[in-house]
Amino acid sequence: MRHDPDSCLLVPHDMDVDLEGVRALASVTFTGAAPATPFARAARWLERNARFDVTVLDTASVDFPGEEEPYGLRLHLSFGDDEREDDGDAEAQ
């Protein structure tokens, strides 16, 4: 299989992925010449990769002064089922 850096994570060969509670985490940055462009690119990327059960954990605005695309949006992601519960949900059960 050909390596596609847009859809692959490098995982150490000795990582025990069967451990309970261990999940893959990633960060991806989208850039653009206009402030809205990174958001549009991120939305398209999330749509294309929805089959991987991607959860956005956090976002951050990043700047690249002097670059052709100075506006950036960084997404911090996890993959797989999101088993986290809100505090209110945990107390109600």
C-alpha positions in Angstrom: 0.0 0.0 0.0 1.3 3.5 -0.9 1.9 5.8 2.0 -0.4 8.8 2.0 0.8 11.5 4.5 -2.7 13.1 4.5 -4.4 10.0 5.9 -1.6 8.0 7.7 -0.3 8.1 11.2 3.2 6.9 12.0 2.9 4.5 15.0 5.9 3.0 16.8 6.2 -0.7 15.8 6.3 -1.7 19.5 3.3 0.3 20.5 0.7 -1.9 22.3 -2.5 -0.7 20.5 -4.6 -3.3 22.4 -4.2 -1.5 25.7 -7.6 -0.2 27.0 -7.9 3.5 26.8 -5.1 4.0 24.3 -6.2 6.1 21.3 -4.4 7.6 18.4 -4.1 11.4 18.6 -3.0 13.7 15.8 -2.7 17.3 14.8 -3.2 18.7 11.4 -2.8 22.4 10.2 -4.7 24.0 7.4 -3.5 27.3 5.9 -5.0 29.9 3.6 -4.5 33.4 2.0 -7.8 34.6 3.5 -8.9 34.1 7.1 -11.8 31.9 6.2 -9.8 29.5 3.9 -8.3 27.3 6.6 -11.8 26.7 8.1 -13.2 25.7 4.6 -10.2 23.4 4.1 -10.6 21.8 7.5 -14.3 21.2 6.9 -13.6 19.5 3.5 -10.9 17.4 5.1 -13.2 16.3 7.9 -16.0 15.4 5.4 -13.5 13.3 3.4 -12.3 11.5 6.4 -15.5 11.0 8.3 -15.3 7.2 7.8 -12.4 7.1 10.2 -14.6 8.3 13.1 -12.5 11.5 13.7 -13.2 13.6 16.8 -12.0 17.2 17.0 -10.6 17.7 20.5 -9.4 21.2 20.2 -8.6 24.0 17.7 -6.0 26.7 17.6 -5.4 29.7 15.3 -1.9 29.9 14.0 -0.2 32.7 12.1 2.5 32.5 9.5 3.6 36.1 8.9 5.3 36.7 5.6 4.1 33.5 4.0 1.8 33.2 0.9 -0.8 31.6 3.2 -0.4 33.5 6.5 -3.7 32.3 8.2 -3.8 28.9 9.8 -6.1 26.6 11.8 -4.7 23.6 13.7 -7.0 20.8 14.7 -6.2 18.3 17.4 -7.9 15.0 16.7 -8.6 11.6 18.1 -9.8 8.5 16.2 -12.3 5.9 17.2 -15.2 5.9 19.6 -15.4 8.8 22.0 -16.1 7.3 25.4 -15.7 10.5 27.4 -18.8 11.6 29.4 -19.8 15.0 30.5 -19.8 15.5 34.3 -23.5 15.9 34.3 -24.1 12.6 32.4 -21.8 10.7 34.7 -23.7 12.0 37.8 -27.1 11.2 36.3 -26.2 7.5 35.8 
